[in-house]
C-alpha cells in the first residue's frame, strides 16, 4: 500500500506591548489585550516571581482590584508566588505547583496563565502552561531588562534537568507579551545591566549601527537612565522577533542558532557556578570569550575586539572567565559538546568577522580557545 501523506501549516501571531502601570485601574491595556480573545468570561491564573512581590508589595492586591473592575470579562482565580531566579528552573516541584493550580482552578485551553517575573519564571511557567492540557494560553509579563528584550519575546519555554540548562522544554508561542517599564525601577544593578548583554549580542551579529548606539550610551546605561534603556530594549526585542519570524527556522530544526552567540560558554559557566552567575552576566563573559577567540584566529581586528571589550566593561560587566585550573578549563570546553547535543546535528558556533557581521564555524580549536581564556583573563586583570 502507498504511504498516506499529509502536510499542513499553522500561522502564529503574537504582539509585544509597552506600557507603564499595567495594573493601574486607569490603564485599560491588560483588559484590551485579553478582550481580543472575544470570550464573555476569561479565567485567569497568575504566577508571580517572589522577588517582584517583595519589591512591589501592593502588586497582588492591584491585580485583584484590576480584575474586579473588569469582572464582567476577567475572572480572577488565584495568584501563586514562586521563588524567582534559576532555582525555579532547577526544582521540578515548582512546575508541579503551577500544574496543581491549573488543575485546581480549572484552567483550560480557553483560560490564561499569566507569568509575571524574570526570565527564569517566564521559562518555567511557560513550560508548565505548554504541557498542561497539551497547552493553555500564556501571557508573559517580564520584569527584568533581559526578559523584556530577549527571553520573554521568543517562542521557547524550558526547565533545567540532568545538570543541563534548558534540557526540557517546548516551542509554544505566547498569546501576548506586555512590558511594563515600572518593574525595571526596582532591579538590582546587576540585573539592570545583565540584559544589555543580549542587546550587545544581537547588535554584534546583525546591526553595527545598534552597537554604536549602545557604545555611545554605555555610561548612561550603567547609570540607569531609563530614556537610554528603553530604545535598547525595544530594538533588541524587535530584532529577536524579526529573526524568529523571518530567519527561516523559528523552531530551531537546523544547526545554526545565531541568537545563541556567546551562549555555549555562558550556559556552561552558569552550571559550573551553580547558577550564581546571572544569565546575562554569563552571556557577557561568553561573548567576550568568543570575540577574543575570533581575534586570535584572525576573524576580527584588535580594534574591534577592544571596542567590544571596552563597551561591556564601561557598562559594568566583569568579563573574566571563572576557570583557574586545567581541570576547570577542560570542564568549560566540554560545554561545546553539550551545546552540540542540545542543538543536534553538527556543531555550529556563531562568531563574528566584524561588528554586525555573523560568521558560523563548525569546529573550535580547543588549544586556541584555551589561549582566548588566558588572553581575556589577563586583560581583565589589567583593568582591575
N, C-alpha and C positions, 0 to 999 in steps of 0.2 A: 504494500500500500504506500501511496505517496505521503510524504510528511505534510501535516497541516501547518500552515504558516500564518502568523498574524503580526501586524505592525500597527502601532498607534503612537500618537504624541499627545502630551498633556501640557497646555500652556500654564506657566506660573507667573503671577504678578503680585508684587507687594510694594508698599511705599515706606519711605523713611520720612518722618515728620519731625519738625523742630519747634520747640516751644519753651516757655518758662512758666513754672507754677502749674503743672499739669492737673493736679487735683484741687486747685482753687475752683470753687463752685462757679466763679465768674468766667472760667475758661472752658468753652464748650468742646475743645478738640477731642478729648478722650471719648465723650459721648458720640461725637460725629464720626469718629473712626469706627466705632462699634456699630453705629446705626447704619453704616454701609451694608452690613450683613442682612438688613431688612427682615429681621425676625422680631416678633412682638415682645418676647421676653428672653433675655440672654443671661444664662448662668455664668457667673464669674468666680474663679478661684484665684486668689492672689498668693504668690510665693515671693517672700521678701528677704533680702540679704540682711542679716542681723547687724552688720556694720552700718548699713543705710538707716536702719531703725534707730541705732544708737546716736547717729548724728542728726537725724530728723525725727525726734521723739513724737511729733504730732502726726506723722505720716499715716499710721494705721487708722487713726480717727478721721483724718482728712479723706482717706479712701472710702470709709463707710459713709461719711457725710456726703461725699460726691455721689455715690451710688444711690443714697437715699433721695437726693434731689431729682435724679433721673430714674426713680424706681419703677416707672411705668415700662421702662425698657431694660434697665440694668438690674440684675438680680444678684446682689452680693451674697456669697455663701460663707466664705471664711478667708482669713489671711493667716498663712502659716509662715513662721520665721525660721530661716535656715542659716547655719553658720556659713559665712562667706569665705572667699579665698579658695585656693586649690584643694583644701581639705574636703570640701563638699564633693569634689570630683573623685576623691580617693576613697570615700566612705559610701558604700552601696546602701547603707541604712538611710541616707538622705534621699536617695532615689525612691526607696520604699515608702518613706514618709510622704513624698509627693504623690506617689501612686495610691497610697491609702486614702489620702484626701480626695483624689479624683474619684475613687470608688465610693467613699462615704458621702460625698456631696453630690453624687450622681452627675458628675461632669461627663457629658457625652460629646459626640462629634459636632454637635451644634452649639456646644458651650465653648468657653475660652479659659485657658490658663494664662495668667498674667505674670511674667517673670520680671522682678524689679531687683536689680543689683549689678555687680560687676560681671566680667566675662565668665568667671567660673560658674556662678549661679545661673547665668544665661545658658551656658553649655549644658549644665546638669539638668535644669528644669526642662530645657528643650528636648533632651534625650527622654526624660520621663514622659513628656507630653506626646512625643513621637511614637512611643511603644504602647501607651495606654489606648485601648480600643483600636489599635493599629494607626493611631494618630488623632489627637484632639487639637483644636485650633490654639495657636500660641501668639500672644503679643509680647514683644520684648521691650522693656523699658530699661535701657542700660544706664548706669550711673557713674561710670568712670570714663576717662578720656579714651582708653584703649577699647573699651566695649562700645563706646559711641562711634568711634571712627573705624573699627575693624571687626572685632569678634561677633558683635551682635547684628551686623549688617549682612552677613552671609547666609548660607543655607545649611550649615553644619551644626550638629549637636553632639556632645560627647561626654564620656567619663573616662577616668584612668583605670587600668586594670593590669594585672601581671607585672606591676612595676613600670608600665609603659604609658606615656601620655597619650590620651585620646584613643586608646586601644578599642574601646567600644563606642559606637556612635551611629548616627543616621544622617542622611541628607533629607531634610524636611524644612522647606521654606516657611518662615513665619507669616502670619496674616498681615502684620504690620510691625514697624519699629518706631518708637517715639523717643526722641532725645530731649530731655529737659535739662537745660544748662544750669538750673539752680542746684542740681545734685553735685555739680563739679566744685562748687564753692567750699565744700567741707572736706575735700580729699586731702590726704596726707601729701606732702611734697613729692615723695617717691611715686605715688600713684598719679599725681598730676603730670609728671614728666614721662612716666612709663609709656603711656600711649603714643607719645611723639615718636617713639622708635618705629612704630608701624607706619607712620606718615613718612618718615625718612626712608624706610624700606621701599614703599611704593613709589616714592619720588625717584629713588636711585635706579629703579628698573624701568621706569616709564616716563618720567617728566622732569627734565633738567630745570625748567623754569620753577616748578614747585619746590625743588630742592633749594634753589636760590632764594626763594621767599622764606623758607624755613631758616636758611643760613642768615639772611638779613634780620630776621626777627628772633634769633636764638636767645638773646638776653631778655627780651620781653616775654618770651615763652617761659623761661626759667623763673621770671618774676611774677608769674601767674596773671598776666594781662589777658583777660577774657576776650577782649577785642582782637588780640593777636591769635588766640587759640581757636576761636570759632571758625575762621576760614580754613585752618589746618584740619579740623575735624570734618568740616563739610567736604573739602576737596579729597581728603583721604577716603572717606566713606563713599563718595561719588566714584572714585577710581576703582575701589574694590567692587562696587556693584556693577560697574561697567564691565569689569573683567569677567565677573560671574556670568553676566548676560551675553557678552559679546566675544568672550575668549574661546568659545567653541567646546568647552569641557566643564560645564557647571558642576557636574557631579564627580569630577576628577577620575574619569575612567582611564586616562592616559598616564604617562610617567612624568610629564613636565608640570611643575606647580610653581610658577614664578612668584606667587604670593607667599611662598614659603622660603623666600630668600632670607638667609641667616638663621633659619629655623632648625636645621639638622643639629647644629651645636646647641641652640637655645633649648630645645626640648630635652636634650641630654643633660645640660647643666642644671635645668630645673630639677630633674630627677636626682642628679648627683648631690644636690644641696638640700634634698628633702623638701623641695619647693619653698625654701626660704627666699630664693630669688623670685621676684615678680616676673610674670611672663614678658612684659615689655623690657625689663632690665636685662633678662636673658637674651631677648631678641637684639637689643643694642650691642651686647657683647658678641653675639653670633654674627651680626652684620660687620662689626669691626674686625672680627677674625677673618671672615670671608673676603673682605676688601683688602686686608693685609696679604692674604694668600694670592688674591688677584694681582696685586702689585708684584709680589715675588715671582710669579710666573709670567710677568710681562703683559698682563691684560690692561692695567691702568697705570697712569703716571704717578710719580711720587707726589706731584702737586695735587692730583685728585685724591689720593689717599690722605694727605694731610688735611685737605678741606673737609673730608668726611669725618675724620677723627676729631678735628678741631670743633666742628659744629656740635657733635654729640657731647664732647667734653664741656663746651660752653653751656649747653642746656643743663648739664649736671650729671651725666652718666658716668659711672665707674666702669671702664671698659676692660679692666683686667680679667683674664681668664683664670678661674679658681681651680687650677690644677698645678700642683707643685711637686710632683714626683712622676717618674716614668710610668708607674702603675696607673696614676690618675690620668695622665696624658693618653695612655692606651685605652682606658675606660671611656674617655671622651670621644676618641676616634672610633670606638665601636658604635657610637651614635650614627655613623654613616650607614652601617649595615642595618641598624634598626629603622633608620629613615627609609632605606630602600624596601625593607619588609613592609613598612606601613603603606608605601606607595604601591608596591607590587611592580613587576616589570623590571627594566634595567635601572640602575642608579642614574638619577638625573638631578644635578645640583645647579641651581641658578647662581651665577656670579654676574659681574658687570664688566664691560670693556670700555667704560666711560660713564660719566654721570648721566643717568637717564637711558642707558643702553644695556639691556639684559643680555646675558651670554650663558647658555646652558652647557654644562660639561657632563660627561658620562663616567668620568673617573676622577679621583682625587689622589694626588701623590702624597702619601702619608708622611714621608720624610719632610717634604716642603710644608705640609700643614703643621708639623711639629715646629718647623722654623718660624712659621707665621705666629704660633703661640708665643714663642720666645721673643720674637721681634715686637709683638704687641705688648706683652707684659713689660719688656724693657722700656718701651716708650711711655707706658703708663707710670712707671717708677720715676721717670724724668719729670713728669707733670705733677707729682705729689708735692 
